[in-house]
Protein backbone atom coordinates (compact mmCIF):
# COMPACT_ATOMS: atom_id res chain seq x y z
CA UNK A 1 0.00 0.00 0.00
CA UNK A 2 1.04 3.62 0.18
CA UNK A 3 0.24 5.72 3.24
CA UNK A 4 3.00 8.35 3.15
CA UNK A 5 5.16 9.65 0.33
CA UNK A 6 7.80 12.21 -0.56
CA UNK A 7 8.32 14.94 -3.20
CA UNK A 8 11.80 16.45 -3.23
CA UNK A 9 12.55 17.15 -6.91
CA UNK A 10 12.57 20.84 -7.96
CA UNK A 11 9.25 22.03 -9.47
CA UNK A 12 10.94 22.87 -12.78
CA UNK A 13 12.33 19.33 -13.08
CA UNK A 14 8.93 17.75 -12.38
CA UNK A 15 7.28 20.05 -14.93
CA UNK A 16 9.75 18.92 -17.57
CA UNK A 17 9.23 15.23 -16.78
CA UNK A 18 5.44 15.32 -16.56
CA UNK A 19 4.82 17.95 -19.24
CA UNK A 20 2.06 20.08 -17.70
CA UNK A 21 1.39 23.70 -18.68
CA UNK A 22 1.41 25.37 -15.27
CA UNK A 23 4.57 26.54 -13.53
CA UNK A 24 3.79 25.91 -9.86
CA UNK A 25 6.36 26.65 -7.19
CA UNK A 26 6.10 24.37 -4.18
CA UNK A 27 8.52 23.39 -1.39
CA UNK A 28 9.91 19.88 -0.94
CA UNK A 29 7.69 17.60 1.13
CA UNK A 30 9.18 14.74 3.11
CA UNK A 31 6.11 13.30 4.84
CA UNK A 32 2.90 13.71 2.83
CA UNK A 33 -0.04 12.04 4.53
CA UNK A 34 -3.70 11.30 3.66
CA UNK A 35 -6.23 14.17 3.61
CA UNK A 36 -3.51 16.65 2.61
CA UNK A 37 -3.56 18.40 -0.79
CA UNK A 38 -1.13 16.73 -3.19
CA UNK A 39 0.14 17.53 -6.72
CA UNK A 40 -1.70 15.68 -9.47
CA UNK A 41 -1.15 15.62 -13.24
CA UNK A 42 -4.31 15.14 -15.28
CA UNK A 43 -5.40 15.68 -18.88
CA UNK A 44 -8.18 18.21 -19.45
CA UNK A 45 -9.31 19.13 -22.98
CA UNK A 46 -6.37 17.25 -24.43
CA UNK A 47 -3.71 19.07 -22.39
CA UNK A 48 -1.81 18.04 -19.28
CA UNK A 49 -2.42 20.19 -16.22
CA UNK A 50 -1.08 20.43 -12.68
CA UNK A 51 -3.76 20.33 -10.00
CA UNK A 52 -3.91 20.08 -6.21
CA UNK A 53 -6.30 17.42 -4.93
CA UNK A 54 -7.11 15.98 -1.53
CA UNK A 55 -5.50 12.60 -0.96
CA UNK A 56 -8.47 10.40 -0.14
CA UNK A 57 -10.96 9.73 -2.94
CA UNK A 58 -14.58 10.68 -2.46
CA UNK A 59 -16.93 9.24 -5.12
CA UNK A 60 -19.42 11.64 -6.67
CA UNK A 61 -22.39 9.61 -5.38
CA UNK A 62 -21.49 9.97 -1.70
CA UNK A 63 -24.16 11.89 0.22
CA UNK A 64 -22.43 12.40 3.56
CA UNK A 65 -18.60 12.53 3.41
CA UNK A 66 -18.43 12.29 7.20
CA UNK A 67 -19.84 8.76 7.06
CA UNK A 68 -17.70 7.52 4.16
CA UNK A 69 -14.37 5.71 4.66
CA UNK A 70 -11.23 7.46 3.45
CA UNK A 71 -10.05 5.79 0.20
CA UNK A 72 -6.34 6.52 -0.11
CA UNK A 73 -5.56 3.40 -2.19
CA UNK A 74 -7.35 1.45 -4.93
CA UNK A 75 -6.54 -2.22 -5.56
CA UNK A 76 -5.60 -2.83 -9.19
CA UNK A 77 -7.27 -6.27 -9.22
CA UNK A 78 -10.75 -4.87 -8.49
CA UNK A 79 -10.52 -1.25 -9.57
CA UNK A 80 -12.65 -1.77 -12.69
CA UNK A 81 -15.53 -3.33 -10.73
CA UNK A 82 -15.63 -1.44 -7.43
CA UNK A 83 -18.36 1.25 -7.46
CA UNK A 84 -15.99 3.79 -5.88
CA UNK A 85 -13.42 3.49 -8.69
CA UNK A 86 -15.01 2.08 -11.85
CA UNK A 87 -15.90 5.49 -13.31
CA UNK A 88 -12.55 7.05 -12.39
CA UNK A 89 -10.49 4.27 -13.99
CA UNK A 90 -12.32 4.91 -17.26
CA UNK A 91 -12.53 8.70 -17.24
CA UNK A 92 -10.26 10.33 -14.66
CA UNK A 93 -6.89 8.63 -14.61
CA UNK A 94 -4.04 10.80 -13.36
CA UNK A 95 -0.41 10.74 -12.22
CA UNK A 96 0.95 11.64 -8.80
CA UNK A 97 4.58 12.86 -8.93
CA UNK A 98 6.79 11.53 -6.13
CA UNK A 99 10.39 10.79 -5.26
CA UNK A 100 9.64 7.85 -3.02
CA UNK A 101 7.34 6.57 -0.32
CA UNK A 102 7.43 4.96 3.13
CA UNK A 103 6.50 1.48 4.25
CA UNK A 104 6.52 -0.08 7.72
CA UNK A 105 7.72 -3.55 8.72
CA UNK A 106 7.69 -5.73 11.80
CA UNK A 107 5.26 -6.85 14.46
CA UNK A 108 6.79 -4.93 17.36
CA UNK A 109 5.56 -1.47 18.22
CA UNK A 110 6.52 0.91 16.86
CA UNK A 111 7.00 -0.76 13.46
CA UNK A 112 10.21 0.12 11.63
CA UNK A 113 9.77 2.58 8.71
CA UNK A 114 11.63 2.28 5.41
CA UNK A 115 12.08 4.84 2.64
CA UNK A 116 11.59 3.30 -0.83
CA UNK A 117 12.81 5.04 -3.99
CA UNK A 118 13.95 4.35 -7.53
CA UNK A 119 17.44 2.90 -7.57
CA UNK A 120 18.52 5.50 -10.16
CA UNK A 121 17.19 8.39 -8.05
CA UNK A 122 14.67 9.54 -10.65
CA UNK A 123 11.15 10.75 -9.73
CA UNK A 124 8.21 8.40 -10.18
CA UNK A 125 4.68 8.83 -11.48
CA UNK A 126 2.26 6.90 -9.29
CA UNK A 127 -0.98 5.81 -10.95
CA UNK A 128 -3.87 7.81 -9.54
CA UNK A 129 -7.65 7.98 -9.89
CA UNK A 130 -9.46 11.29 -9.44
CA UNK A 131 -13.04 12.26 -8.60
CA UNK A 132 -14.74 15.60 -8.05
CA UNK A 133 -17.29 15.52 -5.26
CA UNK A 134 -20.04 18.17 -5.40
CA UNK A 135 -21.80 18.99 -2.14
CA UNK A 136 -25.45 19.95 -1.59
CA UNK A 137 -24.59 23.65 -1.68
CA UNK A 138 -22.56 23.41 -4.88
CA UNK A 139 -19.16 23.15 -3.18
CA UNK A 140 -16.59 21.11 -5.10
CA UNK A 141 -13.78 18.94 -3.77
CA UNK A 142 -11.20 17.30 -6.06
CA UNK A 143 -9.98 14.03 -4.54
CA UNK A 144 -7.56 11.28 -5.55
CA UNK A 145 -6.47 7.73 -4.65
CA UNK A 146 -3.26 5.85 -5.47
CA UNK A 147 -3.57 2.53 -7.32
CA UNK A 148 -1.70 -0.39 -5.74
CA UNK A 149 -0.70 -3.85 -6.97
CA UNK A 150 0.65 -7.04 -5.43
CA UNK A 151 4.33 -6.59 -4.59
CA UNK A 152 7.08 -8.45 -6.40
CA UNK A 153 9.58 -10.73 -4.71
CA UNK A 154 11.96 -7.94 -3.66
CA UNK A 155 9.58 -5.27 -2.34
CA UNK A 156 7.38 -8.01 -0.91
CA UNK A 157 9.77 -8.35 2.02
CA UNK A 158 8.52 -4.96 3.24
CA UNK A 159 4.82 -5.16 2.35
CA UNK A 160 2.56 -7.28 0.16
CA UNK A 161 1.23 -4.21 -1.72
CA UNK A 162 3.08 -1.49 -3.66
CA UNK A 163 2.01 1.68 -5.51
CA UNK A 164 1.65 1.22 -9.26
CA UNK A 165 4.28 3.38 -10.97
CA UNK A 166 3.80 4.37 -14.60
CA UNK A 167 6.93 4.66 -16.74
CA UNK A 168 7.42 7.94 -18.59
CA UNK A 169 6.97 6.16 -21.92
CA UNK A 170 3.44 5.19 -20.81
CA UNK A 171 2.37 8.55 -19.38
CA UNK A 172 0.35 9.49 -22.46
CA UNK A 173 -1.33 6.10 -22.63
CA UNK A 174 -2.32 6.17 -18.95
CA UNK A 175 -3.60 9.75 -19.00
CA UNK A 176 -5.63 9.46 -22.23
CA UNK A 177 -9.23 8.84 -21.18
CA UNK A 178 -10.76 9.91 -24.48
CA UNK A 179 -12.18 6.47 -25.32
CA UNK A 180 -14.03 6.15 -21.98
CA UNK A 181 -12.53 2.72 -21.39
CA UNK A 182 -9.91 1.13 -19.14
CA UNK A 183 -9.20 -1.91 -21.30
CA UNK A 184 -6.09 -0.39 -22.87
CA UNK A 185 -4.40 0.48 -19.57
CA UNK A 186 -5.13 -2.46 -17.29
CA UNK A 187 -1.85 -4.11 -18.34
CA UNK A 188 0.02 -1.14 -16.81
CA UNK A 189 -1.30 -1.90 -13.32
CA UNK A 190 1.61 -4.03 -12.16
CA UNK A 191 4.36 -3.90 -9.56
CA UNK A 192 7.75 -2.38 -10.47
CA UNK A 193 10.29 -4.67 -12.06
CA UNK A 194 12.49 -6.52 -9.60
CA UNK A 195 15.57 -4.44 -8.78
CA UNK A 196 14.03 -1.17 -9.99
CA UNK A 197 13.59 0.15 -6.44
CA UNK A 198 15.90 0.34 -3.45
CA UNK A 199 15.16 1.08 0.20
CA UNK A 200 16.69 1.77 3.60
CA UNK A 201 15.48 2.04 7.15
CA UNK A 202 14.72 5.52 8.50
CA UNK A 203 13.85 7.10 11.82
CA UNK A 204 10.50 6.53 13.49
CA UNK A 205 10.18 10.32 13.48
CA UNK A 206 8.32 9.80 10.20
CA UNK A 207 5.52 8.12 12.17
CA UNK A 208 4.39 11.58 13.27
CA UNK A 209 2.76 13.38 10.33
CA UNK A 210 3.72 16.79 11.74
CA UNK A 211 7.41 15.99 11.15
CA UNK A 212 8.41 17.11 7.65
CA UNK A 213 12.13 17.67 7.08
CA UNK A 214 14.96 16.31 4.97
CA UNK A 215 16.32 14.21 7.86
CA UNK A 216 13.35 11.85 7.57
CA UNK A 217 14.60 10.15 4.39
CA UNK A 218 18.18 9.62 5.58
CA UNK A 219 19.35 6.12 6.55
CA UNK A 220 19.10 5.61 10.30
CA UNK A 221 22.36 5.15 12.23
CA UNK A 222 22.97 2.28 14.63
CA UNK A 223 23.04 4.74 17.54
CA UNK A 224 19.78 6.34 16.51
CA UNK A 225 18.11 2.97 16.04
CA UNK A 226 19.19 1.92 19.53
CA UNK A 227 17.84 5.15 20.99
CA UNK A 228 14.48 4.61 19.26
CA UNK A 229 14.16 0.96 20.26
CA UNK A 230 11.23 0.33 22.64
CA UNK A 231 12.42 0.04 26.20
CA UNK A 232 11.22 -2.93 28.28
CA UNK A 233 8.52 -1.99 30.70
CA UNK A 234 9.75 -1.57 34.23
CA UNK A 235 8.18 -3.88 36.75
CA UNK A 236 6.36 -2.11 39.50
CA UNK A 237 7.91 -2.82 42.91
CA UNK A 238 6.01 -5.39 44.93
CA UNK A 239 3.94 -3.94 47.70
CA UNK A 240 4.63 -5.56 51.05
CA UNK A 241 1.67 -5.66 53.35
CA UNK A 242 2.30 -3.81 56.59
CA UNK A 243 2.42 -6.11 59.63
CA UNK A 244 1.12 -4.73 62.87
CA UNK A 245 3.65 -5.04 65.71
CA UNK A 246 2.79 -7.34 68.50
CA UNK A 247 0.89 -5.68 71.34
CA UNK A 248 3.04 -5.82 74.46
CA UNK A 249 0.22 -4.57 76.63
CA UNK A 250 1.42 -0.98 76.67
CA UNK A 251 -1.14 0.26 74.11
CA UNK A 252 -0.49 2.80 71.35
CA UNK A 253 -1.20 6.45 70.78
CA UNK A 254 -1.75 5.84 67.06
N, C-alpha and C positions, 0 to 999 in steps of 0.2 A: 504494500500500500504506500501511500505518500501522505504524511501528516504535517511535515514541515519541509520547506525548501529554501534555497539561497539564490540571490541574483547579485553578482559582483561585477560583471562585465560593464564597461562604460556604455552609456546610452547610445553613443554614436556607433559603436561596434555592433550592438544588438540591432540597431536600425539597418545597418548594412547587411547583416546576416538574414534578417527576417523580411526586409524589403517593404516596410510600411511607410506611408506618406508623412506622418507626423514626426516632429522632432522633439519628443518629450525629454525633459531633464529630470532624472530621479536619482536619489542616493543609493548606494549599495545596501542591500538588505541581507542579513545573515541568519535570520530566524523568522521567516514568514509563516504565519499560522492561519488556520481556518477562521473564517468570518472577516478577515482583513481584505482590503482592496488589492488586487494583484494585476500586473500587466498581462494583457491578452492580445493576440494578433488574430484578426478575423477579416474575412472578405465581405465587403459591402459594395454592391453595385459594380462588381468586377474588380475592385481595388482593395489592396490590403491596408488595414487600418490598425492603429494602436488604440486600445481601449483599457480602461480600468473596470474590473468587475469584482464583485464579492465572491470570495472562495467559499463555496457552499451552494450547490445548485438548488434552485427553487422552481419547480415546474409551473407552467402558466396556469394550470388548473387548480392549484392549491388555493383554498379559501382563507385559511387561517395559518399564516407562517409560524405563529407561536406554537402550533400543535403539530408541526411537520418536522421530521428528523432532518438533521443537517447532512446533506449528501456531498461529501468532499471528494469521493472517489466513485467511479463507475466501472464495474467488472466487464472486461471485454467479451467474455463468453456469453453474457446475457444482455448486453447493452442494446441490441436491436429489438428485444422483446419487452424489456421492462418499461412500464408506462412512463416512468420518470425520465427516461432517456431516449425512447424510440423516435421521437420527433427531432430531438437535438442531433442524433447521430446522422440523420438524413439531411437536415437543413442548417444546422448551426455548429458545424465543426470548427475548432479554433486551435491555436497553438499557445502554449504558456512558456515564455522564455525562462530559462533557469541555468545556473551553473553547478547545480548539484542538489542533493536532498539528504535528509537524515533518516536513519532507521535505528530501531532499538532492538537489543538482543539480550537474552538471558532470562532466568526465572526469578533471580533475586531482585529485591527492591533497594535502590532504584535500578532499573534496567540500564545497560551500558549503551550509550548512543554512538553511532558511527556516521561519518560524513562520506557520502557516495558521490563520485564525480566521474566524468569521462577521463580515461587514462591519458588522452592527449591534451587535456585541459581546456578543450573547446566548450562553448555553451551548448545546451541542449534545447530542443523544442518538445515539450511534453504534450501529448495529445489531450485536447480539452473539448468539452461539450458545453455550450452556452445556452442560457434561457433568459428571457426577459419576463419578469413577473410584474403584472399590473394590478395594483390594489384597487379597492372599492372607490377611492377618491381620485383615481387617475394617476397615482404615484407609480413610478417605474423603478425597478431594481434589476440591473444586469447581474446575473450570477453564472458561476462556472464550476465544473467538476473535472477532475483529472482521471483519465482512463487508465486502468491498471490491467496487468496480465500476470499469468503464472510465471514465477521467477525461473531462470535457467539454473544450471547446476552450480555456477559460481556464486551469483547473488543469492541463491536459495539458502546459503548458510546463514544469512542475516535475517531474511524474511521470505515467506512463500509467495508474496506478491511484489511487483515492481511497477513503477510508472511506465506507460508506453511512451517511448521516445521516437519521434518521427525524424528520419534523416533529411538533411537539407534538399536532397534530390527528389524527395517525395512531398515537400511542403505544398507545392501547387496542387498535387493530386489530393492531398488530405483536405485542403482548404476549399476546394471547388465543390460547392453544394448545388450547382446549377441544375443537375439532373434529378434532384429530390430523391436520391437513393443512396444507400450505404454499401451496396454490393461491391462497388469498385474499390473500397478502402478497407474492407474487413481483413484482408490479408496483411495490412500494415499493423494490426493490433497484436503485436508479439513482443516478447521480452527482448532486451538488447542481446547482441551476439556475445557469446562467452569470451571474456577477456577485454571487452570494450570499455568496461567500467572498473575503477579501482576504488578502494575505500580505506579509511583508517579510523581508529577510535578517537573520540573527542570528549571534552569535559561534559559532565552532567549539568553544567550551567545552561546548556541548551534546553534542558527540560522546562525552564521557566521562560515563557513566551516574552516576558518583558526584557529579557537579555537579548541584545542585538548589536554585536560588535565583531570585529574581524578575528578576535581571539577564539571565537566559537568553532571555527572550521580548522584550527590548527591541531596537529596530532597531540594527544595528551602525553605528558611525561610520566615516567614511573613514579616520581615523587608526588605529582598531582593526583595520579590514580590512587595511590595509597592514602592520600589525604581525603579523597572523596569516598573511599570504601566505607560501607556501613559498619558502624562500631557495634560490637556485641552488647546486648542490653545488660546493664548492671543488675545483679540480683539484689533485691531489697534485703537489708539485714533482718535476720530473724528476731521477732519480738519475744523476749523472755518474760513469762508471766511473773508478776511480782509475788513474792512469798511473804506472807505476814510473819513477823518474828514471834517466837513463842512468848506467851504471856507468863511473866515470872511473878505475877501477883502484885505488881507495883502499879498497874494501870498505865494509861497513856493520856497525854493532853491532846493528842491529835487523833 
